[in-house]
């Protein structure tokens, strides 16, 4: 068995496999990092969009507070009836 492990062809094959494995591992790490950063960018975009929506909604509530309260009460009433 030791003769097999000392065979130059086997040694070259092992080195080739090791090099190929390292390339695949490095590529996997690079891709994972890329996807992670893309996810962070998307999360940041979503956060900004939600913030804009909340700010717009808050502005509408400030413009018409009574209407906003009545609408919220109606929605709450309907929700209670549906869940009910």
mmCIF file as gemmi writes it, N, C-alpha and C atoms, coordinates in Angstrom:
data_model
loop_
_atom_site.group_PDB
_atom_site.id
_atom_site.type_symbol
_atom_site.label_atom_id
_atom_site.label_alt_id
_atom_site.label_comp_id
_atom_site.label_asym_id
_atom_site.label_entity_id
_atom_site.label_seq_id
_atom_site.pdbx_PDB_ins_code
_atom_site.Cartn_x
_atom_site.Cartn_y
_atom_site.Cartn_z
_atom_site.occupancy
_atom_site.B_iso_or_equiv
_atom_site.pdbx_formal_charge
_atom_site.auth_seq_id
_atom_site.auth_asym_id
_atom_site.pdbx_PDB_model_num
ATOM 1 N N . UNK Axp A 1 ? 0.82 -1.186 0 1 0 ? 1 A 1
ATOM 2 C CA . UNK Axp A 1 ? 0 0 0 1 0 ? 1 A 1
ATOM 3 C C . UNK Axp A 1 ? 0.869 1.258 0 1 0 ? 1 A 1
ATOM 4 N N . UNK Axp A 2 ? 2.017 1.205 0.704 1 0 ? 2 A 1
ATOM 5 C CA . UNK Axp A 2 ? 2.912 2.357 0.728 1 0 ? 2 A 1
ATOM 6 C C . UNK Axp A 2 ? 3.448 2.661 -0.659 1 0 ? 2 A 1
ATOM 7 N N . UNK Axp A 3 ? 3.672 1.617 -1.473 1 0 ? 3 A 1
ATOM 8 C CA . UNK Axp A 3 ? 4.154 1.829 -2.837 1 0 ? 3 A 1
ATOM 9 C C . UNK Axp A 3 ? 3.14 2.64 -3.638 1 0 ? 3 A 1
ATOM 10 N N . UNK Axp A 4 ? 1.863 2.38 -3.392 1 0 ? 4 A 1
ATOM 11 C CA . UNK Axp A 4 ? 0.809 3.093 -4.114 1 0 ? 4 A 1
ATOM 12 C C . UNK Axp A 4 ? 0.846 4.585 -3.77 1 0 ? 4 A 1
ATOM 13 N N . UNK Axp A 5 ? 0.987 4.912 -2.468 1 0 ? 5 A 1
ATOM 14 C CA . UNK Axp A 5 ? 1.009 6.305 -2.031 1 0 ? 5 A 1
ATOM 15 C C . UNK Axp A 5 ? 2.268 7.037 -2.47 1 0 ? 5 A 1
ATOM 16 N N . UNK Axp A 6 ? 3.332 6.3 -2.762 1 0 ? 6 A 1
ATOM 17 C CA . UNK Axp A 6 ? 4.58 6.919 -3.2 1 0 ? 6 A 1
ATOM 18 C C . UNK Axp A 6 ? 4.662 7.011 -4.718 1 0 ? 6 A 1
ATOM 19 N N . UNK Axp A 7 ? 3.708 6.458 -5.425 1 0 ? 7 A 1
ATOM 20 C CA . UNK Axp A 7 ? 3.682 6.491 -6.882 1 0 ? 7 A 1
ATOM 21 C C . UNK Axp A 7 ? 3.575 7.949 -7.342 1 0 ? 7 A 1
ATOM 22 N N . UNK Axp A 8 ? 4.475 8.386 -8.239 1 0 ? 8 A 1
ATOM 23 C CA . UNK Axp A 8 ? 4.454 9.779 -8.709 1 0 ? 8 A 1
ATOM 24 C C . UNK Axp A 8 ? 3.111 10.191 -9.319 1 0 ? 8 A 1
ATOM 25 N N . UNK Axp A 9 ? 2.459 9.277 -10.006 1 0 ? 9 A 1
ATOM 26 C CA . UNK Axp A 9 ? 1.154 9.597 -10.597 1 0 ? 9 A 1
ATOM 27 C C . UNK Axp A 9 ? 0.117 9.87 -9.516 1 0 ? 9 A 1
ATOM 28 N N . UNK Axp A 10 ? 0.165 9.06 -8.459 1 0 ? 10 A 1
ATOM 29 C CA . UNK Axp A 10 ? -0.779 9.239 -7.352 1 0 ? 10 A 1
ATOM 30 C C . UNK Axp A 10 ? -0.489 10.558 -6.637 1 0 ? 10 A 1
ATOM 31 N N . UNK Axp A 11 ? 0.773 10.846 -6.435 1 0 ? 11 A 1
ATOM 32 C CA . UNK Axp A 11 ? 1.162 12.094 -5.773 1 0 ? 11 A 1
ATOM 33 C C . UNK Axp A 11 ? 0.687 13.294 -6.588 1 0 ? 11 A 1
ATOM 34 N N . UNK Axp A 12 ? 0.89 13.258 -7.919 1 0 ? 12 A 1
ATOM 35 C CA . UNK Axp A 12 ? 0.438 14.352 -8.788 1 0 ? 12 A 1
ATOM 36 C C . UNK Axp A 12 ? -1.082 14.482 -8.759 1 0 ? 12 A 1
ATOM 37 N N . UNK Axp A 13 ? -1.764 13.345 -8.756 1 0 ? 13 A 1
ATOM 38 C CA . UNK Axp A 13 ? -3.233 13.369 -8.721 1 0 ? 13 A 1
ATOM 39 C C . UNK Axp A 13 ? -3.724 13.99 -7.411 1 0 ? 13 A 1
ATOM 40 N N . UNK Axp A 14 ? -3.081 13.615 -6.297 1 0 ? 14 A 1
ATOM 41 C CA . UNK Axp A 14 ? -3.461 14.184 -5.004 1 0 ? 14 A 1
ATOM 42 C C . UNK Axp A 14 ? -3.236 15.698 -4.992 1 0 ? 14 A 1
ATOM 43 N N . UNK Axp A 15 ? -2.087 16.123 -5.515 1 0 ? 15 A 1
ATOM 44 C CA . UNK Axp A 15 ? -1.781 17.554 -5.557 1 0 ? 15 A 1
ATOM 45 C C . UNK Axp A 15 ? -2.791 18.295 -6.434 1 0 ? 15 A 1
ATOM 46 N N . UNK Axp A 16 ? -3.129 17.674 -7.553 1 0 ? 16 A 1
ATOM 47 C CA . UNK Axp A 16 ? -4.096 18.274 -8.469 1 0 ? 16 A 1
ATOM 48 C C . UNK Axp A 16 ? -5.469 18.399 -7.79 1 0 ? 16 A 1
ATOM 49 N N . UNK Axp A 17 ? -5.887 17.357 -7.09 1 0 ? 17 A 1
ATOM 50 C CA . UNK Axp A 17 ? -7.169 17.391 -6.378 1 0 ? 17 A 1
ATOM 51 C C . UNK Axp A 17 ? -7.161 18.436 -5.267 1 0 ? 17 A 1
ATOM 52 N N . UNK Axp A 18 ? -6.035 18.517 -4.553 1 0 ? 18 A 1
ATOM 53 C CA . UNK Axp A 18 ? -5.93 19.493 -3.475 1 0 ? 18 A 1
ATOM 54 C C . UNK Axp A 18 ? -6.017 20.914 -4.026 1 0 ? 18 A 1
ATOM 55 N N . UNK Axp A 19 ? -5.309 21.162 -5.129 1 0 ? 19 A 1
ATOM 56 C CA . UNK Axp A 19 ? -5.334 22.483 -5.743 1 0 ? 19 A 1
ATOM 57 C C . UNK Axp A 19 ? -6.746 22.817 -6.232 1 0 ? 19 A 1
ATOM 58 N N . UNK Axp A 20 ? -7.384 21.844 -6.875 1 0 ? 20 A 1
ATOM 59 C CA . UNK Axp A 20 ? -8.754 22.052 -7.354 1 0 ? 20 A 1
ATOM 60 C C . UNK Axp A 20 ? -9.72 22.309 -6.21 1 0 ? 20 A 1
ATOM 61 N N . UNK Axp A 21 ? -9.551 21.569 -5.124 1 0 ? 21 A 1
ATOM 62 C CA . UNK Axp A 21 ? -10.408 21.759 -3.945 1 0 ? 21 A 1
ATOM 63 C C . UNK Axp A 21 ? -10.223 23.156 -3.365 1 0 ? 21 A 1
ATOM 64 N N . UNK Axp A 22 ? -8.982 23.595 -3.283 1 0 ? 22 A 1
ATOM 65 C CA . UNK Axp A 22 ? -8.709 24.928 -2.745 1 0 ? 22 A 1
ATOM 66 C C . UNK Axp A 22 ? -9.319 26.015 -3.625 1 0 ? 22 A 1
ATOM 67 N N . UNK Axp A 23 ? -9.259 25.818 -4.93 1 0 ? 23 A 1
ATOM 68 C CA . UNK Axp A 23 ? -9.871 26.785 -5.85 1 0 ? 23 A 1
ATOM 69 C C . UNK Axp A 23 ? -11.381 26.839 -5.622 1 0 ? 23 A 1
ATOM 70 N N . UNK Axp A 24 ? -12.008 25.68 -5.496 1 0 ? 24 A 1
ATOM 71 C CA . UNK Axp A 24 ? -13.456 25.636 -5.259 1 0 ? 24 A 1
ATOM 72 C C . UNK Axp A 24 ? -13.826 26.275 -3.92 1 0 ? 24 A 1
ATOM 73 N N . UNK Axp A 25 ? -13.038 26.009 -2.897 1 0 ? 25 A 1
ATOM 74 C CA . UNK Axp A 25 ? -13.3 26.595 -1.579 1 0 ? 25 A 1
ATOM 75 C C . UNK Axp A 25 ? -13.178 28.113 -1.648 1 0 ? 25 A 1
ATOM 76 N N . UNK Axp A 26 ? -12.123 28.602 -2.283 1 0 ? 26 A 1
ATOM 77 C CA . UNK Axp A 26 ? -11.933 30.051 -2.409 1 0 ? 26 A 1
ATOM 78 C C . UNK Axp A 26 ? -13.072 30.689 -3.196 1 0 ? 26 A 1
ATOM 79 N N . UNK Axp A 27 ? -13.487 30.04 -4.266 1 0 ? 27 A 1
ATOM 80 C CA . UNK Axp A 27 ? -14.599 30.551 -5.078 1 0 ? 27 A 1
ATOM 81 C C . UNK Axp A 27 ? -15.893 30.56 -4.262 1 0 ? 27 A 1
ATOM 82 N N . UNK Axp A 28 ? -16.112 29.524 -3.473 1 0 ? 28 A 1
ATOM 83 C CA . UNK Axp A 28 ? -17.296 29.468 -2.611 1 0 ? 28 A 1
ATOM 84 C C . UNK Axp A 28 ? -17.291 30.584 -1.578 1 0 ? 28 A 1
ATOM 85 N N . UNK Axp A 29 ? -16.137 30.832 -0.976 1 0 ? 29 A 1
ATOM 86 C CA . UNK Axp A 29 ? -16.022 31.917 0.002 1 0 ? 29 A 1
ATOM 87 C C . UNK Axp A 29 ? -16.279 33.271 -0.652 1 0 ? 29 A 1
ATOM 88 N N . UNK Axp A 30 ? -15.731 33.456 -1.846 1 0 ? 30 A 1
ATOM 89 C CA . UNK Axp A 30 ? -15.916 34.72 -2.561 1 0 ? 30 A 1
ATOM 90 C C . UNK Axp A 30 ? -17.388 34.942 -2.885 1 0 ? 30 A 1
ATOM 91 N N . UNK Axp A 31 ? -18.044 33.893 -3.373 1 0 ? 31 A 1
ATOM 92 C CA . UNK Axp A 31 ? -19.459 33.992 -3.739 1 0 ? 31 A 1
ATOM 93 C C . UNK Axp A 31 ? -20.316 34.241 -2.499 1 0 ? 31 A 1
ATOM 94 N N . UNK Axp A 32 ? -20.018 33.56 -1.406 1 0 ? 32 A 1
ATOM 95 C CA . UNK Axp A 32 ? -20.77 33.759 -0.164 1 0 ? 32 A 1
ATOM 96 C C . UNK Axp A 32 ? -20.627 35.202 0.321 1 0 ? 32 A 1
ATOM 97 N N . UNK Axp A 33 ? -19.425 35.735 0.246 1 0 ? 33 A 1
ATOM 98 C CA . UNK Axp A 33 ? -19.19 37.121 0.647 1 0 ? 33 A 1
ATOM 99 C C . UNK Axp A 33 ? -19.957 38.082 -0.256 1 0 ? 33 A 1
ATOM 100 N N . UNK Axp A 34 ? -19.932 37.805 -1.547 1 0 ? 34 A 1
ATOM 101 C CA . UNK Axp A 34 ? -20.653 38.637 -2.517 1 0 ? 34 A 1
ATOM 102 C C . UNK Axp A 34 ? -22.158 38.629 -2.221 1 0 ? 34 A 1
ATOM 103 N N . UNK Axp A 35 ? -22.714 37.452 -1.977 1 0 ? 35 A 1
ATOM 104 C CA . UNK Axp A 35 ? -24.144 37.339 -1.675 1 0 ? 35 A 1
ATOM 105 C C . UNK Axp A 35 ? -24.485 38.03 -0.356 1 0 ? 35 A 1
ATOM 106 N N . UNK Axp A 36 ? -23.601 37.914 0.612 1 0 ? 36 A 1
ATOM 107 C CA . UNK Axp A 36 ? -23.812 38.571 1.902 1 0 ? 36 A 1
ATOM 108 C C . UNK Axp A 36 ? -23.909 40.085 1.721 1 0 ? 36 A 1
ATOM 109 N N . UNK Axp A 37 ? -22.968 40.648 0.956 1 0 ? 37 A 1
ATOM 110 C CA . UNK Axp A 37 ? -22.974 42.095 0.748 1 0 ? 37 A 1
ATOM 111 C C . UNK Axp A 37 ? -24.168 42.537 -0.095 1 0 ? 37 A 1
ATOM 112 N N . UNK Axp A 38 ? -24.574 41.735 -1.062 1 0 ? 38 A 1
ATOM 113 C CA . UNK Axp A 38 ? -25.781 42.045 -1.828 1 0 ? 38 A 1
ATOM 114 C C . UNK Axp A 38 ? -26.998 42.057 -0.909 1 0 ? 38 A 1
ATOM 115 N N . UNK Axp A 39 ? -27.055 41.102 0.01 1 0 ? 39 A 1
ATOM 116 C CA . UNK Axp A 39 ? -28.155 41.049 0.974 1 0 ? 39 A 1
ATOM 117 C C . UNK Axp A 39 ? -28.179 42.28 1.868 1 0 ? 39 A 1
ATOM 118 N N . UNK Axp A 40 ? -27.007 42.718 2.309 1 0 ? 40 A 1
ATOM 119 C CA . UNK Axp A 40 ? -26.935 43.933 3.123 1 0 ? 40 A 1
ATOM 120 C C . UNK Axp A 40 ? -27.44 45.142 2.345 1 0 ? 40 A 1
ATOM 121 N N . UNK Axp A 41 ? -27.055 45.231 1.072 1 0 ? 41 A 1
ATOM 122 C CA . UNK Axp A 41 ? -27.507 46.34 0.231 1 0 ? 41 A 1
ATOM 123 C C . UNK Axp A 41 ? -29.023 46.324 0.072 1 0 ? 41 A 1
ATOM 124 N N . UNK Axp A 42 ? -29.586 45.148 -0.182 1 0 ? 42 A 1
ATOM 125 C CA . UNK Axp A 42 ? -31.045 45.027 -0.342 1 0 ? 42 A 1
ATOM 126 C C . UNK Axp A 42 ? -31.76 45.386 0.959 1 0 ? 42 A 1
ATOM 127 N N . UNK Axp A 43 ? -31.227 44.933 2.083 1 0 ? 43 A 1
ATOM 128 C CA . UNK Axp A 43 ? -31.833 45.248 3.38 1 0 ? 43 A 1
ATOM 129 C C . UNK Axp A 43 ? -31.805 46.755 3.63 1 0 ? 43 A 1
ATOM 130 N N . UNK Axp A 44 ? -30.713 47.391 3.254 1 0 ? 44 A 1
ATOM 131 C CA . UNK Axp A 44 ? -30.6 48.839 3.417 1 0 ? 44 A 1
ATOM 132 C C . UNK Axp A 44 ? -31.614 49.562 2.532 1 0 ? 44 A 1
ATOM 133 N N . UNK Axp A 45 ? -31.786 49.086 1.297 1 0 ? 45 A 1
ATOM 134 C CA . UNK Axp A 45 ? -32.781 49.673 0.394 1 0 ? 45 A 1
ATOM 135 C C . UNK Axp A 45 ? -34.187 49.52 0.97 1 0 ? 45 A 1
ATOM 136 N N . UNK Axp A 46 ? -34.489 48.336 1.491 1 0 ? 46 A 1
ATOM 137 C CA . UNK Axp A 46 ? -35.808 48.101 2.089 1 0 ? 46 A 1
ATOM 138 C C . UNK Axp A 46 ? -36.022 49.006 3.296 1 0 ? 46 A 1
ATOM 139 N N . UNK Axp A 47 ? -35.005 49.147 4.116 1 0 ? 47 A 1
ATOM 140 C CA . UNK Axp A 47 ? -35.107 50.006 5.287 1 0 ? 47 A 1
ATOM 141 C C . UNK Axp A 47 ? -35.419 51.441 4.868 1 0 ? 47 A 1
ATOM 142 N N . UNK Axp A 48 ? -34.741 51.919 3.829 1 0 ? 48 A 1
ATOM 143 C CA . UNK Axp A 48 ? -34.972 53.278 3.336 1 0 ? 48 A 1
ATOM 144 C C . UNK Axp A 48 ? -36.391 53.427 2.788 1 0 ? 48 A 1
ATOM 145 N N . UNK Axp A 49 ? -36.866 52.419 2.057 1 0 ? 49 A 1
ATOM 146 C CA . UNK Axp A 49 ? -38.229 52.455 1.516 1 0 ? 49 A 1
ATOM 147 C C . UNK Axp A 49 ? -39.266 52.491 2.633 1 0 ? 49 A 1
ATOM 148 N N . UNK Axp A 50 ? -39.079 51.653 3.638 1 0 ? 50 A 1
ATOM 149 C CA . UNK Axp A 50 ? -40.013 51.625 4.77 1 0 ? 50 A 1
ATOM 150 C C . UNK Axp A 50 ? -39.996 52.961 5.501 1 0 ? 50 A 1
ATOM 151 N N . UNK Axp A 51 ? -38.813 53.515 5.67 1 0 ? 51 A 1
ATOM 152 C CA . UNK Axp A 51 ? -38.696 54.81 6.34 1 0 ? 51 A 1
ATOM 153 C C . UNK Axp A 51 ? -39.446 55.887 5.559 1 0 ? 51 A 1
ATOM 154 N N . UNK Axp A 52 ? -39.331 55.871 4.235 1 0 ? 52 A 1
ATOM 155 C CA . UNK Axp A 52 ? -40.05 56.84 3.404 1 0 ? 52 A 1
ATOM 156 C C . UNK Axp A 52 ? -41.56 56.668 3.532 1 0 ? 52 A 1
ATOM 157 N N . UNK Axp A 53 ? -42.017 55.424 3.52 1 0 ? 53 A 1
ATOM 158 C CA . UNK Axp A 53 ? -43.454 55.152 3.654 1 0 ? 53 A 1
ATOM 159 C C . UNK Axp A 53 ? -43.968 55.647 5.003 1 0 ? 53 A 1
ATOM 160 N N . UNK Axp A 54 ? -43.232 55.359 6.064 1 0 ? 54 A 1
ATOM 161 C CA . UNK Axp A 54 ? -43.64 55.792 7.406 1 0 ? 54 A 1
ATOM 162 C C . UNK Axp A 54 ? -43.677 57.316 7.484 1 0 ? 54 A 1
ATOM 163 N N . UNK Axp A 55 ? -42.669 57.965 6.92 1 0 ? 55 A 1
ATOM 164 C CA . UNK Axp A 55 ? -42.643 59.431 6.938 1 0 ? 55 A 1
ATOM 165 C C . UNK Axp A 55 ? -43.815 60.015 6.157 1 0 ? 55 A 1
ATOM 166 N N . UNK Axp A 56 ? -44.127 59.429 5.002 1 0 ? 56 A 1
ATOM 167 C CA . UNK Axp A 56 ? -45.27 59.899 4.217 1 0 ? 56 A 1
ATOM 168 C C . UNK Axp A 56 ? -46.572 59.705 4.985 1 0 ? 56 A 1
ATOM 169 N N . UNK Axp A 57 ? -46.722 58.548 5.601 1 0 ? 57 A 1
ATOM 170 C CA . UNK Axp A 57 ? -47.927 58.262 6.378 1 0 ? 57 A 1
ATOM 171 C C . UNK Axp A 57 ? -48.05 59.222 7.559 1 0 ? 57 A 1
ATOM 172 N N . UNK Axp A 58 ? -46.939 59.474 8.237 1 0 ? 58 A 1
ATOM 173 C CA . UNK Axp A 58 ? -46.955 60.409 9.366 1 0 ? 58 A 1
ATOM 174 C C . UNK Axp A 58 ? -47.355 61.806 8.896 1 0 ? 58 A 1
ATOM 175 N N . UNK Axp A 59 ? -46.885 62.199 7.73 1 0 ? 59 A 1
ATOM 176 C CA . UNK Axp A 59 ? -47.265 63.503 7.176 1 0 ? 59 A 1
ATOM 177 C C . UNK Axp A 59 ? -48.757 63.576 6.895 1 0 ? 59 A 1
ATOM 178 N N . UNK Axp A 60 ? -49.315 62.509 6.343 1 0 ? 60 A 1
ATOM 179 C CA . UNK Axp A 60 ? -50.76 62.46 6.059 1 0 ? 60 A 1
ATOM 180 C C . UNK Axp A 60 ? -51.564 62.54 7.357 1 0 ? 60 A 1
ATOM 181 N N . UNK Axp A 61 ? -51.089 61.845 8.389 1 0 ? 61 A 1
ATOM 182 C CA . UNK Axp A 61 ? -51.786 61.867 9.68 1 0 ? 61 A 1
ATOM 183 C C . UNK Axp A 61 ? -51.755 63.277 10.273 1 0 ? 61 A 1
ATOM 184 N N . UNK Axp A 62 ? -50.618 63.965 10.148 1 0 ? 62 A 1
ATOM 185 C CA . UNK Axp A 62 ? -50.518 65.337 10.659 1 0 ? 62 A 1
ATOM 186 C C . UNK Axp A 62 ? -51.446 66.282 9.898 1 0 ? 62 A 1
ATOM 187 N N . UNK Axp A 63 ? -51.605 66.044 8.587 1 0 ? 63 A 1
ATOM 188 C CA . UNK Axp A 63 ? -52.478 66.893 7.768 1 0 ? 63 A 1
ATOM 189 C C . UNK Axp A 63 ? -53.944 66.732 8.168 1 0 ? 63 A 1
ATOM 190 N N . UNK Axp A 64 ? -54.363 65.488 8.42 1 0 ? 64 A 1
ATOM 191 C CA . UNK Axp A 64 ? -55.777 65.2 8.703 1 0 ? 64 A 1
ATOM 192 C C . UNK Axp A 64 ? -55.889 64.239 9.89 1 0 ? 64 A 1
ATOM 193 N N . UNK Axp A 65 ? -55.644 64.733 11.087 1 0 ? 65 A 1
ATOM 194 C CA . UNK Axp A 65 ? -55.636 63.831 12.245 1 0 ? 65 A 1
ATOM 195 C C . UNK Axp A 65 ? -56.994 63.19 12.542 1 0 ? 65 A 1
ATOM 196 N N . UNK Axp A 66 ? -58.076 63.94 12.416 1 0 ? 66 A 1
ATOM 197 C CA . UNK Axp A 66 ? -59.388 63.385 12.725 1 0 ? 66 A 1
ATOM 198 C C . UNK Axp A 66 ? -59.749 62.273 11.744 1 0 ? 66 A 1
ATOM 199 N N . UNK Axp A 67 ? -59.532 62.515 10.463 1 0 ? 67 A 1
ATOM 200 C CA . UNK Axp A 67 ? -59.803 61.482 9.457 1 0 ? 67 A 1
ATOM 201 C C . UNK Axp A 67 ? -58.963 60.237 9.72 1 0 ? 67 A 1
ATOM 202 N N . UNK Axp A 68 ? -57.72 60.454 10.099 1 0 ? 68 A 1
ATOM 203 C CA . UNK Axp A 68 ? -56.818 59.328 10.364 1 0 ? 68 A 1
ATOM 204 C C . UNK Axp A 68 ? -57.314 58.481 11.527 1 0 ? 68 A 1
ATOM 205 N N . UNK Axp A 69 ? -57.777 59.137 12.578 1 0 ? 69 A 1
ATOM 206 C CA . UNK Axp A 69 ? -58.286 58.406 13.743 1 0 ? 69 A 1
ATOM 207 C C . UNK Axp A 69 ? -59.541 57.625 13.367 1 0 ? 69 A 1
ATOM 208 N N . UNK Axp A 70 ? -60.429 58.249 12.606 1 0 ? 70 A 1
ATOM 209 C CA . UNK Axp A 70 ? -61.657 57.567 12.197 1 0 ? 70 A 1
ATOM 210 C C . UNK Axp A 70 ? -61.357 56.359 11.302 1 0 ? 70 A 1
ATOM 211 N N . UNK Axp A 71 ? -60.43 56.536 10.385 1 0 ? 71 A 1
ATOM 212 C CA . UNK Axp A 71 ? -60.045 55.418 9.504 1 0 ? 71 A 1
ATOM 213 C C . UNK Axp A 71 ? -59.434 54.288 10.332 1 0 ? 71 A 1
ATOM 214 N N . UNK Axp A 72 ? -58.554 54.637 11.262 1 0 ? 72 A 1
ATOM 215 C CA . UNK Axp A 72 ? -57.923 53.614 12.112 1 0 ? 72 A 1
ATOM 216 C C . UNK Axp A 72 ? -58.968 52.887 12.947 1 0 ? 72 A 1
ATOM 217 N N . UNK Axp A 73 ? -59.932 53.622 13.471 1 0 ? 73 A 1
ATOM 218 C CA . UNK Axp A 73 ? -60.99 52.997 14.271 1 0 ? 73 A 1
ATOM 219 C C . UNK Axp A 73 ? -61.826 52.048 13.413 1 0 ? 73 A 1
ATOM 220 N N . UNK Axp A 74 ? -62.138 52.473 12.195 1 0 ? 74 A 1
ATOM 221 C CA . UNK Axp A 74 ? -62.924 51.616 11.296 1 0 ? 74 A 1
ATOM 222 C C . UNK Axp A 74 ? -62.157 50.346 10.951 1 0 ? 74 A 1
ATOM 223 N N . UNK Axp A 75 ? -60.888 50.49 10.675 1 0 ? 75 A 1
ATOM 224 C CA . UNK Axp A 75 ? -60.062 49.314 10.358 1 0 ? 75 A 1
ATOM 225 C C . UNK Axp A 75 ? -59.996 48.385 11.57 1 0 ? 75 A 1
ATOM 226 N N . UNK Axp A 76 ? -59.814 48.946 12.755 1 0 ? 76 A 1
ATOM 227 C CA . UNK Axp A 76 ? -59.78 48.138 13.975 1 0 ? 76 A 1
ATOM 228 C C . UNK Axp A 76 ? -61.086 47.406 14.205 1 0 ? 76 A 1
ATOM 229 N N . UNK Axp A 77 ? -62.195 48.086 13.969 1 0 ? 77 A 1
ATOM 230 C CA . UNK Axp A 77 ? -63.513 47.466 14.129 1 0 ? 77 A 1
ATOM 231 C C . UNK Axp A 77 ? -63.682 46.3 13.155 1 0 ? 77 A 1
ATOM 232 N N . UNK Axp A 78 ? -63.346 46.542 11.881 1 0 ? 78 A 1
ATOM 233 C CA . UNK Axp A 78 ? -63.468 45.477 10.875 1 0 ? 78 A 1
ATOM 234 C C . UNK Axp A 78 ? -62.551 44.303 11.204 1 0 ? 78 A 1
ATOM 235 N N . UNK Axp A 79 ? -61.356 44.601 11.626 1 0 ? 79 A 1
ATOM 236 C CA . UNK Axp A 79 ? -60.398 43.538 11.985 1 0 ? 79 A 1
ATOM 237 C C . UNK Axp A 79 ? -60.939 42.691 13.138 1 0 ? 79 A 1
ATOM 238 N N . UNK Axp A 80 ? -61.517 43.362 14.132 1 0 ? 80 A 1
ATOM 239 C CA . UNK Axp A 80 ? -62.086 42.638 15.275 1 0 ? 80 A 1
ATOM 240 C C . UNK Axp A 80 ? -63.251 41.756 14.833 1 0 ? 80 A 1
ATOM 241 N N . UNK Axp A 81 ? -64.072 42.235 13.913 1 0 ? 81 A 1
ATOM 242 C CA . UNK Axp A 81 ? -65.204 41.446 13.414 1 0 ? 81 A 1
ATOM 243 C C . UNK Axp A 81 ? -64.724 40.224 12.627 1 0 ? 81 A 1
ATOM 244 N N . UNK Axp A 82 ? -63.684 40.424 11.833 1 0 ? 82 A 1
ATOM 245 C CA . UNK Axp A 82 ? -63.148 39.319 11.022 1 0 ? 82 A 1
ATOM 246 C C . UNK Axp A 82 ? -62.509 38.26 11.926 1 0 ? 82 A 1
ATOM 247 N N . UNK Axp A 83 ? -61.707 38.69 12.884 1 0 ? 83 A 1
ATOM 248 C CA . UNK Axp A 83 ? -60.985 37.76 13.762 1 0 ? 83 A 1
ATOM 249 C C . UNK Axp A 83 ? -61.898 37.146 14.815 1 0 ? 83 A 1
ATOM 250 N N . UNK Axp A 84 ? -63.001 37.796 15.063 1 0 ? 84 A 1
ATOM 251 C CA . UNK Axp A 84 ? -63.851 37.481 15.99 1 0 ? 84 A 1
ATOM 252 C C . UNK Axp A 84 ? -64.584 36.718 16.814 1 0 ? 84 A 1
